[in-house]
Amino acid sequence: MSLLAVEGLGISFGELHAVRNVGFSMKPGEIVSVIGPNGAGKTTLFNMISGIYLPKSGTVHLGGEDVTGMSPHLLARRGLSRTFQNLQIFQAMTVLENVMVGYHLHERGPVIADLLGLSSSRRRSHEAEEKARMLLERVGLVRAAEKEAGSLSYGALKRLEIARALALKPKVLLLDEPAAGCNAVETEEIDHLIAELAADGIAILLVEHDMKMVMRISNHIVVLDFGEKIAEGDPATVSRNPRVIQAYLGTQAAEVTYAVG
Amino acid sequence: MPELMQFLLSGATVGAVYALVALGFTIVYNASNVVNFAQGEFVMLGGMITVFAFQAGLPLPLAVLIAILAAAVIGVGFNKLTIEVARGAPVVSLIIITVGASIFIQGVAQVVFDKQLHRFPSFSGDDPIRILGATILPQSLWVIVGAIVVFIGLWAFFTRTLVGRAVLATSNNRIAAQLVGINTTFIMAFSFGLSAAIGALAGVLITPITLTSYQVGISLALKGFAAAMLGGMGNPMGALVGGILLGLLESLTAGYISSQYKDAVAFIVILTVLFAFPQGLFGRSSMERV
């Protein structure tokens, strides 16, 4: 059975059908990429799946449960986590605290113990810190742990956002342009990280403009153009699809062929 | 010397009330970055509801409890009907909405209650206590202790509990807070309820000393705001110190210069803080990423 199932999803802003009748499904450990020219509706699709926008039509099922239009905090508790193209970081907290906040769902204890600073409460918070450091190690930010998040570079914040999302122990992770603004080395690191996470069984839904990366790591690709799904399939099939090449023509056709070739 | 001591004692009493109002500001500001100018109305409601419940024959402690709970419920409703509806509006618009709501609450209180001055008996009698040649009312001690207890409670709440941390996370970045599973709608409602309850407690404690009426809220909101600004908006420690400092300044001005200038002190403090150190005594200077 599929872990995440999207069916007939659509939304319009005024006269504009930003996304129309889009559907696909994902299994645990699968990497699915959503590609398409700028303005094709990729981020809008993400926003509907993750509860930021309420879809006009269609359904989203997570682990068999209908979660269409459910608010982000409830989705987070059900194992769906995401990052943003334009970053949503707690700027005023340290890097470590940003990740520790992600653990709070798993760190509940009696309020009284917290208020009095009992050892049980200190131990929980200590465990959260340990785990947060391990995640920072994983995304290569452990040295910046004590820095204020606002002072990090864009590429580092991207990885911090992934670490925070991982702290929630997600089953499905939506990554909106994780490699944007990263240099070649950082892109490769993210590339490896995504493959590792998928190997751990997390289903990864990816929006990414770096075609080489998409073609290399995706199991399955969904192509959007003007809000509609024009193709889907494995990287080789999709990149040979005439409609896909046409949609990208003039902008990224060369890149697509290059990546496959 | 006894004169100075007297000014200090009465200044500390008034200051403790300002501190309680400022602590109320702190909670809502921490959750939403909104300065809730209706905070003073909850102080008024605390006093007025206690007065009328007490006059209706309820024992004083029960009347106090009802007043605080009622204010908390009104605070939650206030958030539901004003701030939540306008979610997404700029912070300045939200602040103006709170000013409007404050006038509305005052109008309703005038109709539901009346326009008279009221009081109820002090908690521990009215025999003044002598300290170093000056005197202090037992009720003043209640006010000061009340402010300190609320401060300690809030400090522990914000630094130690998950809900407290969730309030801070919500103010820092609402979307990010939702992403990590924080129910930001609940956090907002909770913050307004808590700050209204603290405001009402301030009203209850001070009424036996200063009396209350439907219109005491506005001036208390302004003084509490000045105190919060002085201490640094959003910091419980700042609210406590700012409140007490403002109370002392007022009392010393009234004593040594003229009581006519007493109310001007708060405004001079606001202006000075805004010009010289907008982040206040304990506030963190804010940094914006571009």
Interface residues (C-beta under 8 A of the other chain):
Chain A: I52 S71 P72 H73 L74 A76 R77 S81 R82 F84 Q88 I89 F90 Q91 A92 M93 V101 G102 H104 L105 E107 R108 V111 D114 L115 G117 S121 G150 R164 A165 A167 L168
Chain B: A156 F157 R160 T161 L162 V163 R165 A166 A169 N172 N173 I175 A176 A177 Q178 L179 V180 G181 I182 N183 T184 T185 R284 M287 R289
